[in-house]
């Protein structure tokens, strides 16, 4: 069998959790391969509504092994909080494997994230304050703490001391805060090590064996293409690669095994965080769309912040699909647009006196204005529709028009937040 990657075509918040949950029914493994607790996947099933931040979206299926790969920023407290919530709400204990090479988000990562956003003030990047940027800074400066390090006290103390040397200078002289000593962290980290012990394994070896045995594997990404630090709206990005190509690295599977890339996009646009957002709408129009969006409106699964919303952006989505290498698209939240007489679709950007259909760099993006086509709405509830041909003609036309603009087949159409509210076209 091959590997299927489920990734975001836009800014994140596209509905990847639901699509992973749907496809996990026929998968043996579901893998988180990057990011941390700085974003969430919302899933609604017969157990209720859940916002997963670290756990893979396959945890609701007994036959699925859920894997946290070496590319993940592992917040151990958050992980066990999620496991505890599942147990409290009657979800059977999931099969979970955590890479011994995954690195741990430490309390000082979160502290530095908070302090830096405060220091930046109006220049802030919209961090979720989950410690992600400081975590990845440490990782690539070779100051990170791997899960395996937690089980050797002498080695762990030495690594903490090395990491804290420069941090304490910043705490004292830049942020005017109390310094941190390794001993303040050791007891908690050793307790976390004991909690983690039953779940730790060589996940790369596990997944390679699964491939050799012909098992089906889903790898799920966090956020979306436009939040990638290399290809996105830098510096308003996350700190790990959100591109499907990184799944091979962050999960530990061969690149050639990833044959199917499902790019998820909403039938309109939304995002949490700072940065240029060409089709953003405001005031009453935004409030109405935000209120109707999803099961409980457009609010961040991690932060609870109101999402910025706008109309479908074909320029951004085509680019996102292109850099993700999308083989097919899942279109979510189509039902939300059922209140509109006409639906704007952004087909190009106007920069100065010229129109372009190519997604520009961040500086040019900030100067871009949307060029819209107007499509007729369907003005009815489609949440019970089970097939493409049962959709109102206007909804069919909307899907087909978007499909032509982005150049990738739309295989799935979500018509509501629940697992069974999905149309499979191909």
For each residue, the residues with C-beta under 8 A, 3 or more apart:
1: 211 214 215 216 217
2: 257 258 259 260
3: 211 217 218 219 247 251 253 257 258 259 260
4: 23 27 216 217 218 219 258 259 260 261 262
5: 218 219 220 221 244 247 258 260 261 262 324
6: 16 19 20 23 218 219 220 221 262 264 330
7: 16 220 221 224 225 242 243 244 247 261 262 263 264 324 326
8: 11 12 13 14 16 221 223 224 225 227 242 263 264 265 320
9: 14 224 225 263 264 265 316 317 320 321 324 326 329
10: 13 14 224 225 226 265 266 269 271 313 316 317 320
11: 8 223 224 226 227 233 269 270 271 272 273 275 277
12: 8 39 222 223 224 227 242 271 272
13: 8 10 39 224 266 270 271 272 298 300 301 307
14: 8 9 10 224 264 265 266 332
15: 18 19 42 264 266 294 330 332 333 414
16: 6 7 8 19 20 41 57 220 221 264
17: 20 21 40 41 42 43 52 57
18: 15 21 22 41 42 43 44 332 414 417 419 422
19: 6 15 16 22 23 262 264 330 332 412 414
20: 6 16 17 23 24 30 41 56 57 58 218 220
21: 17 18 24 43 45 57 58 60 419
22: 18 19 25 412 419 422
23: 4 6 19 20 26 27 218 262
24: 20 21 27 30 57 58 60 61 64 218
25: 22 61
26: 23 216
27: 4 23 24 30 58 64 216 217 218
28: 63 64 65 210 215 216 217
29: 58 64 65 66 67 207 210 215 216 217 218
30: 20 24 27 56 57 58 59 64 65 66 67 217 218 219 220
31: 56 66 67 68 69 203 207 217 218 219 220 247 251 253
32: 35 54 55 56 66 67 68 69 72 220 222
33: 69 71 72 219 220 221 246 247 249 250 251
34: 69 71 72 221 222 240 241 242 246 247 250
35: 32 38 39 72 73 132 221 222 223 238 240 242
36: 53 54 72 73 74 75 105 130 131 132 135 222
37: 53 54 73 75 78 105 130 302
38: 35 53 73 127 128 130 132 222 238 302
39: 12 13 35 53 128 222 223 238 300 301 302
40: 17 51 52 53 300 301 302
41: 16 17 18 20 51 52 53 57 220 301
42: 15 17 18 49 50 51 52 294 295 301 417
43: 17 18 21 49 50 51 52 57 60
44: 18 48 49 50 295 417 418 419
45: 21 48 50 60 418 419
46:
47: 50 60 89 90 91
48: 44 45 89
49: 42 43 44 295 296 417
50: 42 43 44 45 47 85 86 89
51: 40 41 42 43 301 302
52: 17 40 41 42 43 55 56 57 59 82
53: 36 37 38 39 40 41 75 78 82 301 302
54: 32 36 37 68 72 74 75 78 79 82
55: 32 52 59 66 79 82 83 86 94 96
56: 20 30 31 32 52 59 66 67 68 220
57: 16 17 20 21 24 30 41 43 52 60 220
58: 20 21 24 27 29 30 61 64 65 66 94 218
59: 30 52 55 56 64 66 86 91 94 96
60: 21 24 43 45 47 57 91 94
61: 24 25 58 64
62: 92 95
63: 28
64: 24 27 28 29 30 58 59 61 94 95
65: 28 29 30 58 95 96 97 206
66: 29 30 31 32 55 56 58 59 94 95 96 97
67: 29 30 31 32 56 96 97 98 99 203 206 207 251
68: 31 32 54 56 72 74 79 96 97 98 99 102 203
69: 31 32 33 34 72 99 102 203 250 251 252
70: 99 101 102 103 203 204 250 252
71: 33 34 102 240 246 249 250 251
72: 32 33 34 35 36 54 68 69 99 102 250
73: 35 36 37 38 103 105 131 132 135 136 240
74: 36 54 68 79 98 102 103 104 105 147
75: 36 37 53 54 78 79 104 105 130 131
76: 79 80 104 105 192 195 196
77: 80 81 192
78: 37 53 54 75 81 82
79: 54 55 68 74 75 76 82 83
80: 76 77 83 84 195
81: 77 78 84 85
82: 52 53 54 55 78 79 85 86
83: 55 79 80 86 87 93 94 96
84: 80 81 87 88
85: 50 81 82 88 89
86: 50 55 59 82 83 89 91 93 94
87: 83 84 91 93
88: 84 85
89: 47 48 50 85 86
90: 47
91: 47 59 60 86 87 94
92: 62
93: 83 86 87
94: 55 58 59 60 64 66 83 86 91
95: 62 64 65 66
96: 55 59 65 66 67 68 83 199
97: 65 66 67 68 199 200 201 203 206
98: 67 68 74 102 147 196 199 200 201 203
99: 67 68 69 70 72 102 147 200 201 202 203 204 252
100: 146 147 148 200 201 202
101: 70 146 147 148 204
102: 68 69 70 71 72 74 98 99 146 147
103: 70 73 74 135 138 139 144 145 146 147
104: 74 75 76 144 145 146 147 150 189 192
105: 36 37 73 74 75 76 109 110 130 131 132 135
106: 109 110 131 135 145 185 189
107: 110 111 185 188
108: 111 112 134 163 164 167 180 185
109: 105 106 112 113 131 132 134 135 138
110: 105 106 107 113 114 129 130 131 134
111: 107 108 114 115 131 177
112: 108 109 115 116 131 134 167 170
113: 109 110 116 117 127 129 130 131 132 133 134
114: 110 111 117 118 129
115: 111 112 118 119 175 177
116: 112 113 119 120 127 133 134
117: 113 114 120 124 125 127 129
118: 114 115 121
119: 115 116 174 175
120: 116 117 123 124 125
121: 118 124
122:
123: 120
124: 117 120 121 127 274
125: 117 120 235 236 273 274 275
126: 236 272 273 274 275
127: 38 113 116 117 124 130 132 133
128: 38 39 132 272 273 300 302 303
129: 110 113 114 117
130: 36 37 38 75 105 110 113 127 302
131: 36 73 75 105 106 109 110 111 112 113 134 135
132: 35 36 38 73 105 109 113 127 128 135 136 238 239 240
133: 113 116 127 136 137 239
134: 108 109 110 112 113 116 131 137 138
135: 36 73 103 105 106 109 131 132 138 139 144 239
136: 73 132 133 139 140 239 240
137: 133 134 140 141 239
138: 103 109 134 135 141 143 144 163
139: 103 135 136 142 143 144
140: 136 137
141: 137 138
142: 139
143: 138 139 159 162 163
144: 103 104 135 138 139 163
145: 103 104 106 149 150 156 159 160 163 189
146: 100 101 102 103 104 149
147: 74 98 99 100 101 102 103 104 150 193 196 200
148: 100 101 151 200
149: 145 146 152 155 156 159
150: 104 145 147 156 189 190 192 193 196
151: 148 193 197
152: 149 155 156
153: 156 157 186 190
154: 157 158
155: 149 152 158 159
156: 145 149 150 152 153 159 160 186 189 190
157: 153 154 160 161 182 183 186
158: 154 155 161 162
159: 143 145 149 155 156 162 163
160: 145 156 157 163 164 182 185 186
161: 157 158 164 165 182
162: 143 158 159 165
163: 108 138 143 144 145 159 160 166 167
164: 108 160 161 167 168 179 180 181 182
165: 161 162 168 169
166: 163 169 170
167: 108 112 163 164 170 171 180
168: 164 165 171 172 179 180
169: 165 166 172 173 174
170: 112 166 167 173 174 175
171: 167 168 174 175 177 178 179 180
172: 168 169 175 176 177 179
173: 169 170 176
174: 119 169 170 171
175: 115 119 170 171 172
176: 172 173
177: 111 115 171 172
178: 171
179: 164 168 171 172
180: 108 164 167 168 171 184 185
181: 164 184
182: 157 160 161 164 185 186
183: 157 186
184: 180 181
185: 106 107 108 160 180 182 188 189
186: 153 156 157 160 182 183 189 190
187: 190 191
188: 107 185 191 192
189: 104 106 145 150 156 185 186 192 193
190: 150 153 156 186 187 193 194
191: 187 188 194 195
192: 76 77 104 150 188 189 195 196
193: 147 150 151 189 190 196 197
194: 190 191 197
195: 76 80 191 192
196: 76 98 147 150 192 193 199 200
197: 151 193 194 200
198:
199: 96 97 98 196
200: 97 98 99 100 147 148 196 197
201: 97 98 99 100 205 206
202: 99 100 205 206
203: 31 67 68 69 70 97 98 99 206 207 251 252
204: 70 99 101 207 208 252 253
205: 201 202 208 209
206: 65 67 97 201 202 203 209 210
207: 29 31 67 203 204 210 211 217 251 252 253
208: 204 205 211 212 252 253 254
209: 205 206 212 213
210: 28 29 206 207 213 215 217
211: 1 3 207 208 214 215 217 253 254 257
212: 208 209
213: 209 210
214: 1 211
215: 1 28 29 210 211
216: 1 4 26 27 28 29
217: 1 3 4 27 28 29 30 31 207 210 211 253 257
218: 3 4 5 6 20 23 24 27 29 30 31 58
219: 3 4 5 6 30 31 33 247 251 253 258
220: 5 6 7 16 20 30 31 32 33 41 56 57
221: 5 6 7 8 16 33 34 35 224 242 243 244 246 247
222: 12 32 34 35 36 38 39 238 240 242
223: 8 11 12 35 39 227 238 242
224: 7 8 9 10 11 12 13 14 221 227 242 320
225: 7 8 9 10 228 231 232 242 243 263 319 320 321 323 324
226: 10 11 232 233 237 271 316 319 320
227: 8 11 12 223 224 232 233 236 237 238 242 273
228: 225 231 232 237 238 241 242 243 323
229: 232 234 237 238 239 240 241
230: 234 241 243
231: 225 228 243 323
232: 225 226 227 228 229 236 237 242
233: 11 226 227 236 237 275 276 362 365
234: 229 230 237 362
235: 125 362
236: 125 126 227 232 233 273 274 275 276 362
237: 226 227 228 229 232 233 234 275
238: 35 38 39 132 222 223 227 228 229 242
239: 132 133 135 136 137 229
240: 34 35 71 73 132 136 222 229 246 250
241: 34 228 229 230 245 246 249 250
242: 7 8 12 34 35 221 222 223 224 225 227 228 232 238 246
243: 7 221 225 228 230 231 246 323 324
244: 5 7 221 247 258 261 324 325 326
245: 241 248 255 258 325
246: 33 34 71 221 240 241 242 243 249 250
247: 3 5 7 31 33 34 219 221 244 250 251 253 258
248: 245 251 252 253 254 255 257 258
249: 33 71 241 246 252
250: 33 34 69 70 71 72 240 241 246 247
251: 3 31 33 67 69 71 203 207 219 247 248
252: 69 70 99 203 204 207 208 248 249
253: 3 31 204 207 208 211 217 219 247 248 257 258
254: 208 211 248 257
255: 245 248 258
256:
257: 2 3 211 217 248 253 254
258: 2 3 4 5 219 244 245 247 248 253 255 261
259: 2 3 4 327
260: 2 3 4 5 327 328
261: 4 5 7 244 258 324 325 326 327 328
262: 4 5 6 7 19 23 326 327 328 329 330 411 412
263: 7 8 9 225 320 321 324 326 328 329 330 408
264: 6 7 8 9 14 15 16 19 329 330 332
265: 8 9 10 14 312 317 320 321 329 330 331 332 406
266: 10 13 14 15 269 270 312 331 332 333
267: 312 331 332 333 334 336 337 398 402
268: 289 293 309 310 311 312 333 336 337
269: 10 11 266 277 279 280 309 310 311 312 313 316
270: 11 13 266 293 298 307 308 309 310
271: 10 11 12 13 226 275 277 307 308
272: 11 12 13 126 128 300 303 305 307 308
273: 11 125 126 128 227 236
274: 124 125 126 236
275: 11 125 126 233 236 237 271 362
276: 233 236 362 365 366 368
277: 11 269 271 280 308 310
278: 310 313 315 316 346 349 365 368 369 370
279: 269 310 311 312 313 344 346 370
280: 269 277 286 308 309 310
281: 285 286 289 309 310 311
282: 285 286
283: 286 287
284: 287 288
285: 281 282 288 289
286: 280 281 282 283 289 290 308 309 310
287: 283 284 290 291
288: 284 285 291 292 339
289: 268 281 285 286 292 293 298 309 336
290: 286 287 293 297 298 299 306 307 309
291: 287 288 297
292: 288 289 297 336 339
293: 268 270 289 290 297 298 307 309 333 336
294: 15 42 297 298 333 336 417
295: 42 44 49 417
296: 49 299
297: 290 291 292 293 294
298: 13 270 289 290 293 294 306 307 309
299: 290 296 304 305 306 307
300: 13 39 40 128 272 303 304 305 306 307
301: 13 39 40 41 42 51 53
302: 37 38 39 40 51 53 128 130
303: 128 272 300
304: 299 300
305: 272 299 300
306: 290 298 299 300
307: 13 270 271 272 290 293 298 299 300
308: 270 271 272 277 280 286
309: 268 269 270 280 281 286 289 290 293 298
310: 268 269 270 277 278 279 280 281 286 313
311: 268 269 279 281 343 344 345 346 370 372
312: 265 266 267 268 269 279 317 343 344 345 346 402
313: 10 269 278 279 310 316 317 346 370
314: 317 318 345 346 347 357 402 405 406
315: 278 318 319 346 347 348 349 356 357 358 359
316: 9 10 226 269 278 313 319 320 359
317: 9 10 265 312 313 314 320 321 402 405 406
318: 314 315 321 322 357 359 405 406 407
319: 225 226 315 316 322 323 358 359
320: 8 9 10 224 225 226 263 265 316 317 323 324 326
321: 9 225 263 265 317 318 324 326 329 406 407 408
322: 318 319 325 326
323: 225 228 231 243 319 320
324: 5 7 9 225 243 244 261 263 320 321
325: 244 245 261 322
326: 7 9 244 261 262 263 320 321 322 329 408
327: 259 260 261 262 408
328: 260 261 262 263 408 409 410 411 412 426
329: 9 262 263 264 265 321 326 403 406 408 409 410 411 412
330: 6 15 19 262 263 264 265 410 411 412 413 414
331: 265 266 267 334 399 402 410 412 413 414
332: 14 15 18 19 264 265 266 267 414
333: 15 266 267 268 293 294 336 337 414
334: 267 331 337 382 395 398 399 413 414 415
335: 338 381 382 383 414 415 416 421
336: 267 268 289 292 293 294 333
337: 267 268 333 334 340 343 377 378 398
338: 335 377 378 379 380 381 382
339: 288 292 377 379
340: 337 343 377 379
341: 376 377 379
342: 374 375 376 377
343: 311 312 337 340 374 375 376 377 398
344: 279 311 312 370 372 373 374 375
345: 311 312 314 372 373 374 375 398 401 402 405
346: 278 279 311 312 313 314 315 349 370 371 372
347: 314 315 357 371 372 373 405
348: 315 355 356 357 371
349: 278 315 346 355 356 357 360 365 368 369 370 371
350: 354 355 368 369 370 371
351: 354 355 356 360 364 367 368 369
352: 367
353:
354: 350 351
355: 348 349 350 351 371
356: 315 348 349 351 360
357: 314 315 318 347 348 349
358: 315 319
359: 315 316 318 319 365
360: 349 351 356 363 364 365 368
361: 364 365
362: 233 234 235 236 275 276 365 366
363: 360 366 367
364: 351 360 361 367 368
365: 233 276 278 349 359 360 361 362 368
366: 276 362 363
367: 351 352 363 364
368: 276 278 349 350 351 360 364 365
369: 278 349 350 351
370: 278 279 311 313 344 346 349 350
371: 346 347 348 349 350 355
372: 311 344 345 346 347
373: 344 345 347 401
374: 342 343 344 345
375: 342 343 344 345 394 397 398 401
376: 341 342 343 394 397
377: 337 338 339 340 341 342 343 394
378: 337 338 382 391 392 393 394 395 398
379: 338 339 340 341
380: 338 392
381: 335 338 384
382: 334 335 338 378 385 391 392 395 415
383: 335 415 416 421
384: 381 415
385: 382 390 391 415 423
386: 390 423
387: 390 391 423
388: 391 396 399 413 423 425
389: 396
390: 385 386 387
391: 378 382 385 387 388 395 396 399 413 423
392: 378 380 382 395 396
393: 378 396 397
394: 375 376 377 378 397 398
395: 334 378 382 391 392 398 399
396: 388 389 391 392 393 399 400
397: 375 376 393 394 400 401
398: 267 334 337 343 345 375 378 394 395 401 402
399: 331 334 388 391 395 396 402 403 410 413
400: 396 397 403 404
401: 345 373 375 397 398 404 405
402: 267 312 314 317 331 345 398 399 405 406 410
403: 329 399 400 406 408 409 410
404: 400 401 407
405: 314 317 318 345 347 401 402
406: 265 314 317 318 321 329 402 403
407: 318 321 404
408: 263 321 326 327 328 329 403
409: 328 329 403 425 426
410: 328 329 330 331 399 402 403 413 425
411: 262 328 329 330 424 425 426
412: 19 22 262 328 329 330 331 422 423 424 425
413: 330 331 334 388 391 399 410 422 423 425
414: 15 18 19 330 331 332 333 334 335 421 422 423
415: 334 335 382 383 384 385 421 422 423
416: 335 383 421
417: 18 42 44 49 294 295 421
418: 44 45 421
419: 18 21 22 44 45 422
420:
421: 335 383 414 415 416 417 418
422: 18 22 412 413 414 415 419
423: 385 386 387 388 391 412 413 414 415
424: 411 412
425: 388 409 410 411 412 413
426: 328 409 411
